[in-house]
Amino acid sequence: MTLRIIDRIAKLQEHLLELGVSRGVLSLPAPRMLSISAPTSENAEPANIFAHMIVEEEILEVSRDLFASGHYSLAVQEAYKAVERCVAKKTSKTKLAGTKLMELVFSPNDPELYWSGRVSQSQIDEQHGYHRLFSGAMLGIRNPVTHEFNWVDDAELALELIAFAQHLLRKAKRASWAER
């Protein structure tokens, strides 16, 4: 009986969060709670590894509580939205989003964000590669997790995807901006 009530509460939480009605629903009992042990122990749970590994404030603010309470899809979704917001804000392209934003901003031919003068083959390859990584992350991760309910339902997969979002966020923060 208690499990049915918790399942119903969890479904209500997820539905309200998806609708954007309230972030306060996280104060309700969580559907799954992970125990806290040392992040370096053999039995380290994903939540402990998350706490040790994910340190960028923009991602922590939006995904920590969701991840800890078992809302893995929403945690991943919010992490990639944080990357998107960072890139849009840095380039003043606030009207663009997702793949289109990344295609334009990291374009190998005329990028707005870049990490080098793109003179050597390695520098050119870096721009091409990260152009694809940023665009691909929006297309292959952010879009499905935004449009499919519980697209990510595994803690380890969510942690991997959030760690990748953190890498992209850090890379975007380090990029130089070509003013237009």
C-alpha positions as CSV (number, residue, x, y, z in Angstrom):
1,M,0.0,0.0,0.0
2,T,2.8,2.5,1.0
3,L,4.7,1.7,-2.2
4,R,1.6,2.5,-4.4
5,I,1.2,5.8,-2.7
6,I,4.9,6.6,-3.2
7,D,4.6,5.6,-6.8
8,R,1.6,7.8,-7.3
9,I,3.4,10.7,-5.6
10,A,6.5,10.1,-7.8
11,K,4.3,10.2,-11.0
12,L,2.6,13.4,-9.8
13,Q,6.0,15.0,-9.1
14,E,7.3,14.0,-12.6
15,H,4.2,15.3,-14.3
16,L,4.3,18.6,-12.4
17,L,8.0,19.1,-13.1
18,E,7.5,18.3,-16.8
19,L,4.7,20.9,-17.0
20,G,7.0,23.4,-15.2
21,V,4.3,24.0,-12.6
22,S,6.5,23.9,-9.6
23,R,10.0,23.1,-8.5
24,G,8.7,22.8,-5.0
25,V,7.4,19.4,-5.6
26,L,10.8,18.0,-4.8
27,S,10.1,18.5,-1.2
28,L,7.6,15.6,-1.5
29,P,8.9,12.1,-0.8
30,A,11.3,11.1,-3.6
31,P,10.5,8.0,-5.6
32,R,14.0,6.7,-5.1
33,M,16.6,7.9,-2.7
34,L,20.3,6.9,-3.0
35,S,22.4,6.3,0.1
36,I,25.4,8.5,0.7
37,S,28.8,6.8,1.1
38,A,32.3,7.9,0.3
39,P,32.5,8.7,-3.5
40,T,35.7,6.7,-3.8
41,S,34.5,3.5,-2.1
42,E,33.9,0.4,-4.1
43,N,30.2,0.6,-3.3
44,A,30.0,4.3,-4.3
45,E,26.5,5.1,-5.5
46,P,25.9,7.3,-8.5
47,A,24.7,10.1,-6.2
48,N,27.9,10.1,-4.3
49,I,29.9,10.2,-7.5
50,F,27.7,13.0,-8.8
51,A,28.5,15.0,-5.6
52,H,32.2,14.5,-6.1
53,M,32.3,14.9,-9.9
54,I,29.8,17.5,-10.9
55,V,31.1,20.9,-9.7
56,E,30.0,23.5,-12.2
57,E,27.5,25.7,-10.5
58,E,25.2,26.1,-13.5
59,I,24.7,22.4,-13.7
60,L,24.6,21.7,-9.9
61,E,21.8,24.3,-9.4
62,V,19.5,22.7,-12.0
63,S,20.3,19.0,-11.8
64,R,21.6,18.0,-8.3
65,D,18.2,17.6,-6.5
66,L,16.6,16.0,-9.5
67,F,19.4,13.5,-9.8
68,A,19.4,12.7,-6.1
69,S,15.7,12.1,-6.0
70,G,15.8,9.7,-9.0
71,H,14.5,12.1,-11.7
72,Y,17.3,11.2,-14.1
73,S,15.7,12.4,-17.3
74,L,14.9,15.7,-15.9
75,A,18.3,16.1,-14.4
76,V,19.9,15.4,-17.8
77,Q,17.5,17.7,-19.5
78,E,18.3,20.6,-17.2
79,A,22.0,20.1,-17.5
80,Y,21.9,20.4,-21.3
81,K,19.6,23.4,-21.0
82,A,22.3,25.0,-18.8
83,V,24.9,24.4,-21.6
84,E,22.5,25.9,-24.1
85,R,21.8,29.0,-21.9
86,C,25.6,29.5,-21.4
87,V,26.3,29.5,-25.1
88,A,23.3,31.7,-26.0
89,K,24.2,34.2,-23.3
90,K,27.9,34.3,-24.2
91,T,27.0,35.0,-27.9
92,S,23.9,37.1,-27.3
93,K,22.0,34.6,-29.5
94,T,19.1,34.3,-27.0
95,K,16.5,33.8,-29.7
96,L,18.2,30.7,-31.0
97,A,18.3,27.3,-29.3
98,G,19.4,23.7,-29.6
99,T,21.1,22.4,-32.6
100,K,20.6,25.6,-34.7
101,L,22.3,27.6,-32.0
102,M,25.3,25.3,-31.8
103,E,25.6,25.0,-35.6
104,L,25.8,28.7,-36.0
105,V,28.0,29.5,-33.0
106,F,30.6,26.8,-33.5
107,S,30.6,26.7,-37.3
108,P,34.0,25.6,-38.5
109,N,34.0,28.2,-41.3
110,D,33.0,31.3,-39.4
111,P,32.6,30.5,-35.6
112,E,31.4,33.0,-33.0
113,L,33.0,30.8,-30.3
114,Y,36.4,29.3,-30.8
115,W,39.4,28.1,-28.9
116,S,42.3,28.9,-31.2
117,G,43.3,30.8,-34.4
118,R,42.4,27.7,-36.4
119,V,45.7,27.7,-38.2
120,S,47.2,24.3,-37.6
121,Q,45.4,21.1,-38.6
122,S,44.9,20.3,-34.9
123,Q,43.3,23.6,-34.2
124,I,41.0,23.2,-37.3
125,D,40.1,19.7,-36.2
126,E,39.3,20.9,-32.7
127,Q,36.8,23.5,-34.0
128,H,35.2,20.9,-36.4
129,G,35.0,18.3,-33.6
130,Y,33.5,20.5,-31.0
131,H,31.1,21.9,-33.5
132,R,29.9,18.4,-34.0
133,L,29.9,17.5,-30.3
134,F,27.9,20.6,-29.3
135,S,25.4,20.1,-32.2
136,G,25.2,16.4,-31.6
137,A,24.6,16.8,-27.9
138,M,21.6,19.0,-28.6
139,L,20.3,16.7,-31.3
140,G,21.0,13.4,-29.7
141,I,20.7,14.1,-26.0
142,R,18.8,17.3,-25.2
143,N,16.1,16.8,-27.8
144,P,15.1,13.2,-26.9
145,V,15.3,13.8,-23.1
146,T,13.1,16.9,-23.6
147,H,10.5,15.2,-25.7
148,E,10.4,11.7,-24.4
149,F,9.2,10.9,-20.9
150,N,11.8,9.1,-18.8
151,W,14.2,8.8,-21.8
152,V,17.0,8.3,-19.2
153,D,15.9,6.1,-16.3
154,D,19.3,4.8,-15.2
155,A,21.5,6.6,-12.7
156,E,24.8,5.7,-14.3
157,L,23.7,6.8,-17.8
158,A,22.4,10.0,-16.4
159,L,25.6,10.6,-14.6
160,E,27.6,10.0,-17.8
161,L,25.4,12.4,-19.7
162,I,25.6,15.1,-17.0
163,A,29.3,14.8,-16.9
164,F,29.5,15.3,-20.6
165,A,27.2,18.4,-20.3
166,Q,29.7,19.7,-17.7
167,H,32.6,19.2,-20.1
168,L,30.7,21.1,-22.8
169,L,29.8,23.9,-20.4
170,R,33.5,24.2,-19.4
171,K,34.6,24.2,-23.0
172,A,32.0,26.9,-23.8
173,K,33.2,29.0,-20.9
174,R,36.8,28.9,-22.1
175,A,35.9,29.8,-25.7
176,S,36.8,33.2,-27.1
177,W,34.0,35.2,-28.7
178,A,34.2,36.8,-32.1
179,E,32.1,39.9,-31.8
180,R,29.8,40.5,-34.8
